[in-house]
Amino acid sequence: MAAKLDPKLKYDQALEQLQEIVNLLERKEINIDDLAGKVKQAKLLVDFCREKLDSTEEEINKIISPNEGEEKPF
């Protein structure tokens, strides 16, 4: 069964969940039986955050330069 993220997940929540997993890994508090699942969850969260950052950057670029490539009227 593939793990999925909550469709209502926000960037800040994903980042917080990812930080919790990283903290568990750093403190070596993850049971070996749960390790693969936590790594898969972390990968999903990293991918989600990257996508969110990329789409936000794209949206901001459109706002800043909505007519890039077009001639500006005088």
Z-matrix of the N, CA and C atoms (Angstrom, degrees):
N
C 1 1.449
C 2 1.526 1 109.01
N 3 1.306 2 116.97 1 126.03
C 4 1.454 3 122.08 2 -178.94
C 5 1.522 4 110.43 3 -81.25
N 6 1.320 5 116.02 4 135.98
C 7 1.462 6 120.94 5 177.81
C 8 1.516 7 108.94 6 -74.77
N 9 1.321 8 115.08 7 143.71
C 10 1.459 9 120.36 8 178.48
C 11 1.514 10 108.79 9 -130.22
N 12 1.314 11 114.55 10 154.80
C 13 1.448 12 120.19 11 177.38
C 14 1.521 13 109.66 12 -93.11
N 15 1.303 14 115.90 13 152.28
C 16 1.460 15 122.14 14 176.32
C 17 1.535 16 108.39 15 -61.46
N 18 1.342 17 117.98 16 127.52
C 19 1.474 18 119.73 17 -179.10
C 20 1.530 19 113.38 18 -62.63
N 21 1.330 20 117.68 19 -18.12
C 22 1.466 21 121.43 20 179.54
C 23 1.530 22 111.83 21 -92.85
N 24 1.322 23 116.52 22 5.10
C 25 1.456 24 121.48 23 -176.79
C 26 1.530 25 110.89 24 -61.10
N 27 1.312 26 115.89 25 134.96
C 28 1.466 27 122.93 26 176.91
C 29 1.522 28 108.93 27 -101.93
N 30 1.313 29 115.67 28 158.47
C 31 1.466 30 121.94 29 -178.39
C 32 1.528 31 111.26 30 -54.85
N 33 1.329 32 116.99 31 -48.59
C 34 1.463 33 120.40 32 -177.97
C 35 1.524 34 112.01 33 -61.01
N 36 1.327 35 116.64 34 -38.05
C 37 1.460 36 120.83 35 178.51
C 38 1.529 37 110.55 36 -66.62
N 39 1.320 38 116.24 37 -42.99
C 40 1.466 39 120.75 38 179.39
C 41 1.524 40 110.33 39 -62.46
N 42 1.313 41 115.69 40 -43.10
C 43 1.462 42 120.60 41 179.75
C 44 1.526 43 110.60 42 -63.74
N 45 1.318 44 116.91 43 -39.57
C 46 1.466 45 121.07 44 178.29
C 47 1.531 46 110.75 45 -65.21
N 48 1.325 47 117.21 46 -44.23
C 49 1.463 48 121.11 47 178.13
C 50 1.527 49 110.79 48 -61.89
N 51 1.314 50 115.72 49 -41.67
C 52 1.460 51 120.76 50 178.92
C 53 1.528 52 110.67 51 -63.28
N 54 1.316 53 116.67 52 -41.99
C 55 1.470 54 120.51 53 178.62
C 56 1.524 55 111.14 54 -64.02
N 57 1.336 56 117.23 55 -37.14
C 58 1.468 57 120.39 56 177.16
C 59 1.533 58 110.95 57 -62.02
N 60 1.327 59 116.10 58 -42.81
C 61 1.470 60 120.34 59 178.95
C 62 1.524 61 110.39 60 -64.51
N 63 1.325 62 116.24 61 -43.75
C 64 1.466 63 120.56 62 178.75
C 65 1.526 64 110.13 63 -60.68
N 66 1.325 65 116.62 64 -43.31
C 67 1.474 66 119.84 65 179.16
C 68 1.525 67 111.11 66 -61.88
N 69 1.322 68 117.63 67 -42.39
C 70 1.464 69 121.06 68 177.72
C 71 1.526 70 110.80 69 -61.02
N 72 1.332 71 116.01 70 -42.98
C 73 1.466 72 120.36 71 179.15
C 74 1.523 73 111.23 72 -64.08
N 75 1.328 74 116.48 73 -44.20
C 76 1.461 75 120.08 74 -178.55
C 77 1.529 76 111.99 75 -64.61
N 78 1.328 77 115.98 76 -35.67
C 79 1.471 78 120.04 77 179.84
C 80 1.528 79 112.09 78 -87.69
N 81 1.331 80 115.77 79 0.54
C 82 1.468 81 122.16 80 -179.60
C 83 1.524 82 111.94 81 55.08
N 84 1.349 83 114.50 82 43.16
C 85 1.461 84 120.77 83 -178.66
C 86 1.527 85 113.00 84 -101.72
N 87 1.311 86 117.26 85 12.08
C 88 1.459 87 120.40 86 179.99
C 89 1.516 88 108.87 87 -99.96
N 90 1.307 89 114.65 88 126.42
C 91 1.456 90 122.39 89 176.27
C 92 1.525 91 108.37 90 -63.18
N 93 1.297 92 118.00 91 141.13
C 94 1.470 93 122.09 92 -178.85
C 95 1.524 94 111.46 93 -56.77
N 96 1.333 95 117.03 94 -31.56
C 97 1.465 96 120.87 95 179.27
C 98 1.525 97 112.29 96 -69.95
N 99 1.334 98 116.65 97 -22.56
C 100 1.467 99 121.17 98 -179.22
C 101 1.524 100 113.20 99 -100.54
N 102 1.320 101 116.68 100 -8.51
C 103 1.462 102 121.29 101 -173.00
C 104 1.524 103 113.10 102 -58.28
N 105 1.332 104 118.19 103 -50.34
C 106 1.465 105 121.03 104 -177.57
C 107 1.523 106 110.68 105 -60.59
N 108 1.317 107 117.00 106 -40.81
C 109 1.466 108 120.74 107 179.23
C 110 1.517 109 112.24 108 -64.09
N 111 1.327 110 116.28 109 -40.63
C 112 1.476 111 120.45 110 179.01
C 113 1.528 112 110.60 111 -67.20
N 114 1.328 113 117.05 112 -39.30
C 115 1.465 114 120.54 113 178.86
C 116 1.536 115 110.14 114 -65.42
N 117 1.343 116 116.58 115 -41.18
C 118 1.471 117 120.08 116 177.19
C 119 1.523 118 110.57 117 -62.99
N 120 1.332 119 116.83 118 -43.24
C 121 1.462 120 120.93 119 178.56
C 122 1.527 121 110.37 120 -62.38
N 123 1.329 122 116.97 121 -42.23
C 124 1.461 123 121.00 122 178.47
C 125 1.524 124 110.87 123 -61.47
N 126 1.332 125 116.98 124 -41.70
C 127 1.472 126 120.81 125 178.91
C 128 1.523 127 110.67 126 -61.52
N 129 1.329 128 116.78 127 -43.92
C 130 1.467 129 120.59 128 177.47
C 131 1.529 130 111.01 129 -60.63
N 132 1.313 131 116.41 130 -42.36
C 133 1.460 132 120.59 131 -179.64
C 134 1.527 133 111.88 132 -67.00
N 135 1.334 134 116.89 133 -41.15
C 136 1.466 135 120.67 134 177.37
C 137 1.525 136 109.99 135 -62.59
N 138 1.320 137 116.89 136 -45.85
C 139 1.469 138 120.39 137 178.88
C 140 1.528 139 111.08 138 -61.30
N 141 1.331 140 117.03 139 -42.07
C 142 1.464 141 121.67 140 178.58
C 143 1.530 142 110.50 141 -60.52
N 144 1.333 143 116.51 142 -47.20
C 145 1.464 144 120.86 143 -179.01
C 146 1.523 145 111.46 144 -63.56
N 147 1.324 146 117.10 145 -41.77
C 148 1.472 147 120.62 146 177.66
C 149 1.525 148 111.36 147 -60.91
N 150 1.329 149 115.30 148 -46.83
C 151 1.468 150 119.69 149 178.90
C 152 1.518 151 111.01 150 -59.56
N 153 1.322 152 116.18 151 -44.34
C 154 1.465 153 120.91 152 -179.27
C 155 1.525 154 110.39 153 -63.20
N 156 1.321 155 117.49 154 -44.18
C 157 1.469 156 120.67 155 178.25
C 158 1.518 157 111.50 156 -63.63
N 159 1.331 158 117.03 157 -43.25
C 160 1.463 159 120.78 158 179.78
C 161 1.528 160 111.60 159 -63.27
N 162 1.334 161 116.77 160 -44.99
C 163 1.466 162 119.52 161 -178.48
C 164 1.525 163 110.94 162 -68.61
N 165 1.330 164 117.06 163 -35.20
C 166 1.464 165 120.39 164 177.53
C 167 1.520 166 110.54 165 -67.38
N 168 1.329 167 117.00 166 -41.68
C 169 1.462 168 120.62 167 177.81
C 170 1.527 169 110.46 168 -61.95
N 171 1.315 170 116.32 169 -43.09
C 172 1.460 171 121.26 170 178.64
C 173 1.531 172 111.02 171 -61.37
N 174 1.319 173 116.06 172 -44.14
C 175 1.463 174 120.98 173 -180.00
C 176 1.526 175 110.98 174 -64.05
N 177 1.333 176 116.68 175 -42.53
C 178 1.468 177 120.59 176 179.08
C 179 1.521 178 110.35 177 -64.65
N 180 1.324 179 117.58 178 -41.29
C 181 1.466 180 120.77 179 178.02
C 182 1.528 181 111.29 180 -61.56
N 183 1.328 182 116.88 181 -36.90
C 184 1.467 183 119.88 182 177.51
C 185 1.521 184 111.18 183 -67.30
N 186 1.321 185 116.73 184 -36.23
C 187 1.458 186 121.01 185 179.16
C 188 1.520 187 110.34 186 -69.20
N 189 1.321 188 116.19 187 -44.02
C 190 1.466 189 121.22 188 -177.81
C 191 1.517 190 111.44 189 -69.84
N 192 1.323 191 118.03 190 -41.63
C 193 1.464 192 123.06 191 -177.29
C 194 1.527 193 109.90 192 -128.89
N 195 1.344 194 117.74 193 69.17
C 196 1.470 195 118.83 194 -174.79
C 197 1.531 196 113.79 195 -67.36
N 198 1.306 197 117.91 196 -26.72
C 199 1.463 198 120.39 197 -175.97
C 200 1.515 199 112.44 198 -115.31
N 201 1.307 200 116.79 199 29.77
C 202 1.458 201 120.57 200 -178.96
C 203 1.520 202 110.00 201 -58.46
N 204 1.281 203 116.47 202 132.14
C 205 1.455 204 120.95 203 -179.27
C 206 1.524 205 112.97 204 94.48
N 207 1.326 206 116.86 205 -11.19
C 208 1.464 207 120.42 206 177.44
C 209 1.523 208 108.60 207 -103.18
N 210 1.340 209 114.85 208 152.37
C 211 1.455 210 118.63 209 176.23
C 212 1.506 211 109.50 210 -73.45
N 213 1.324 212 115.87 211 141.27
C 214 1.450 213 120.50 212 179.09
C 215 1.523 214 109.90 213 -87.36
N 216 1.341 215 117.24 214 131.69
C 217 1.473 216 119.36 215 178.45
C 218 1.525 217 110.56 216 -72.43
N 219 1.327 218 114.92 217 151.64
C 220 1.476 219 119.56 218 179.14
C 221 1.488 220 110.07 219 -97.89
